[in-house]
Structures are given as structure tokens and as C-alpha cells.
Amino acid sequence: MQLVKTFTGVILLLCASLNISWSQSVVINEFMAENDTITMITDESYQYDDWIELFNRGSLPVDLSGYFLTDKQNELNQWEFPSGTIIPANGYLIVWADDDENQGSLHTNFKLSKNGEFIALLSPSLEIIDSITFGEQEKAVSLARIPNGSGDFTQRAPTFSTNNEGTTSTNAVLSNTPLFQLTPNPATEQVFLNFFNLTKPTSYQVEIYTLTGQLIYTHNQQFAIDQSNHRIPLNNFSPGVYFVQVQNTTTRFSQKLIIR
């Protein structure tokens, strides 16, 4: 009996070291098939391309090298993840479905159809790990798993590279009316988030994401009417393009930030 226990322990340890899980941990978590300027979500070239969000609901990072994404049931190996593509534990990865691989390593050779189609994530052996067949899509509206990472796909305002149930409220909706302005933008050492038309003290959650969906800054603050700005130091930020997302219990708004 002791020998069996020891052998089992060795196998479990080996699986952990190789990032192998007994059950599949990476899922298609959200996607948008008709991106639009209202979302403020663009790729590195400032284009409003469609996107697919993967979520690793496991406790170990997963190496997606050799995995595939496709929108064709008769071409399962349509687009292969580049070698070294890692999705962290409990983390997100954004893939741009724009049929323009020259724009970056996470840009596919296919686009999503707003009229509806099929998306699948496949293992290196072309086993379908996760898939969805969807119908006609609305502009600037995503399909997202609710509960996050496990539920059915539901139409909602996009929660780009973050929990689909929202960080402050599951009822927050995307706003096309600016809630704030970033100044200066582009910025170097610091940026100020200035709110518009605060009529009462309001609590907001402020988050900053990289273009690949990594959350690198989060802050909760109660903003008073006479204190409607928030300073964000940029000393630890690398030059590039980021998304600043602000959300309260009812509204969510995103804006692009350029750091030089």
C-alpha cells in the first residue's frame, strides 16, 4: 500500500512540473465579433479588431505552445499559438481575430463573423478542448461566460481581460458617455484621472490593463465632489499602450492610455 501511495505521489508531482492537469483548465471565456469605437478596445495598431479571451481557471500556468484556435470545423489546425505562449494561473489571454498575423504574435489568420459561426480551442493533438457555436452578434456587445470561466455564454458589455461578473458589480454596463479624462495623454511620469460632473461622493474601482490583458494596476477610492481626480504614478510602467478601466456599481468606462 505504501508503495502505491509513493508511486501516485511521484506521478502527481511529475504532472505538476509539466503543467499537466487532470481536467482541462483553459476555456474560451469571452469574445467579441463586432468590435466598435464605443468599446475603446483596440490592438497595438489602434484598430478595433475582434478578439477572443481565454481564461485559465487552474492553479498552474499553462503553456499553449502548439495549441490551436479555429473558426472552421473542417480546418481544426487553422491557427497555431506561437511557441512560448503562457497563460498564467487564474489569468487571461487576449487573441486578436483580425486575419492579420503581421501585426503581432497573437493575431490570428481568421476573423470572426458578426453573422454567427463556430470557435474552438484545440490541443496539439487536435482534441477540441472548448468550443462555441453562436448566432448573429450586436455591435460592441460581447458573449461572456457567467459565472466567469464556467457558465453559459451571455450577451453583455465587454469585460475585456477581466472577470465577466465584474469587479465592483455584476450590473455595471458599458457607457459611451465619458466618465473621466486622462491628462496628460500621452504621459511619461504620471497621469491624472479627472472625473466629469460628479454630483455626489462616488466609489470607483480603477484598473489598468496591458494590450495582452494583464491587470497591472488596481485601486479603489471614494471620490468626493470637491476631489474628483486621481493621480497615477507611472514610474514602474514600460512605454506602450494600456487600457484604463473605471467602474462603479452601475457604469463602466474604458479609455486608452499611451505611456512614452
N, C-alpha and C positions, 0 to 999 in steps of 0.2 A: 504493500500500500504506500509506504513512504517513497519507494522508487517511482511509482506512478505520479505522486504529488510533485516530486522533484522534476520529472520529465515535463509535466504540464507547466510548471513554473518557468522552465527554460524556454518552452515554446512561446509562452505569453511574452516573455522578455524579448525574445527574438522578433516577434511581430511588432512590438512597440518600437524597437530600434529601427525597423524598416518602414515605419509609418503605415503598417498594415492594420486595418481594423476588421473586427469580426462582422460588423454591419456597415453599410455604406454611409459615410458621414457628410459627403458633399452633395448639395442639391441645387437645382435651379430655383432661386428664391424669389426673383422678381425680374421683369423685363419690360421694355417699352418699345413698341413697334411703330409709333408715330411721335417721335420727339418734336418739340417745338420751342420757340423762343421763350414762351411763358415759363418753362421749367428752369431756365438759366443753367441747364446741364449741357456742357459741351466737352468735346475731346481736346487733345493737345493742340489741334489746329483751329480751335474755336468753332467747330462745326457741330450742329445739333443732330448728331448721329444717334441711331437707335442703339440700345445697349441691353446686355444680359448680365444680371448679377448672380454670382454663385455664393453660397454660404456654406462654411464648414462648421457643422454643428457638433463636431467631435472635440475631444480634449487634446488632440495631437495635430501638428501641422501636416498637410497632405501635399505631396509632390505630384503635380498634374502633368509632368513631362510625359508625352506620348498619348495623353487622353485626347478626345475629340469632341467637337461641337458640330452639329449639323442642323439644317432645316429641310433636308431631303431624306425621306425614308428609304430611297433606293441608292443613297450615297452616304453611308454612315461615317465614313472617314473623310468627310468633306473638308474640315478644318482642324489641324492638329495644334495643340498647345505647345508653345516653344519649350525647349529643354530648360529646366531650372525654374519653371513657374510654380511657385509655392503659395498655397492659401493657408494662412495661419489658423491655429485653433480658435474657434468661435469668431472667425474673421470673414471678411467679404472680399470678393474679387470682381472687378468690372471688366467685361469684354465688350468692345465696340463692334456692333454688327453693321458694318458700313461698306463692305466689299472694297476695301482699300488697305491692303496689307502693307503698303509702302508708308503708311502713317505711323506705324508702331507695331511692336510685337504682339499686342493684344487687340489687334484689328483683324476681323475675320475676312474671308473671301466670299461672304454672302451677306445680304441684307434681310431684315425682317419685313414681312408684308403686313401692311395695316389691314388688309382684307382677310387675314387669318391664315394660319399654316401650322407647321409642326416644328418643334425644337427638341433636341435630345442631347444629353451629355453621355459620352461613352467611354469605357475603359480602353486601354491599349489593345485588348483582345476583341474590341468592338461589341462588348456586352453593354446593353443600354442600362445606365445607372439611374437616370431620371429623364423624364420627357413630359411634354405637354402638347396637346393639340388645341388651338384657340381660334376663336372666330374674329369678326371684324372689330377693330380697336378704335377708341376715341382718341382724338388729338390730346397730347400732354397728359394722358392717363396711363398708368401702368397696371400690370397684373402682378399681384404680390401674394405670397403665401401668408395667410393669417390663420392660426398663430404662426409667428415667424419660424421659418425653417421646417415646418411640419404640416401646416394646414392646407386647405384648398386655396386655389388662386382666386383672388377677389380684385375687382377694379377699384383703384384708389389713386389719390395724388401720390406721385412718386416719393419713395423714401430711399433715395439713391445711396447705396452703400451703408445702410444703417438698418436698425430693427424695424420691420414692417409694421409693428404695433405702435411705433412712435416712442420717443424718449421721454416726452412730457405728457402726452395724451394721445389715446387712440383716435380721438375725434378731431385732431388738428387737420386742416385742409390746406392745400396749396393756394397761395394768394398771388394774383397778378398785379396787386397794388403794392408798391414798395413799402416795406415796413421800416427800412433803415437805409442809410447811405454809408459807404466805406470811404474814408478820406485819410490820407491821400490814397489814390489807387491809379497807377502802380505805387507801391510803397517799398520802403527799404528797412528802416529801423523800427517803425511802429505804424499801427493803423488805428483809426478811431471808428467805432461803430456808432453812428448817430441816428437815433430813432426819430420818426416823424409823428407829430400830432399825438403825443401821449396825453390822455385826458385823466388818467388815474394811475396810481402805482401799479406796475405790472411785472410779474416774474417771467423771465425768459431763459431758455437754455440756448447757449451759443456753442456751435460746433464748427470745426474746420476740418475739411477732408482733402486728401490729395486726389489727383485725377484718376488714380487706380482704386480709389475708395477707402483708403486707410484713414481712420479717425486719428488726428494728431493733436487736437486741442478741444477741450470741453470746459464750459464754465456756466454755472447757474447764478443768476443775480436778480435781485429785485430793483427795478428801475423806478425812481420817483419822477414826478412831473418836472421838477427843477434839476434833475440829474439824469438826463436822457442820453448819455453817451458812455461808451466803454472802451478803454484803451487796451490794445493787444500788442505786447512787445513781440518783435519778430526776430530777435537775436538768434534763436535756435531753429529758424526756418531756412531751408535752402531756397535759392531763387527758383521760381517756377509759377505755375498756375494752380490755384486752390479754389475750393468752394466753401463759402461761409454760409452756414445754415442757422437760422434763428427760429425758434418755435415756442409758443405758449400753449395754453390749453385749447385754443380754438384755431390758431392760424400758424402756418409755416411759410417761410420765405427764404430763398437762396439767392446769393449773389456771388459772382466770380471775383476773386482777388488775385492780382498779379504782384509777385514779390521779385524785386530786382536785387 
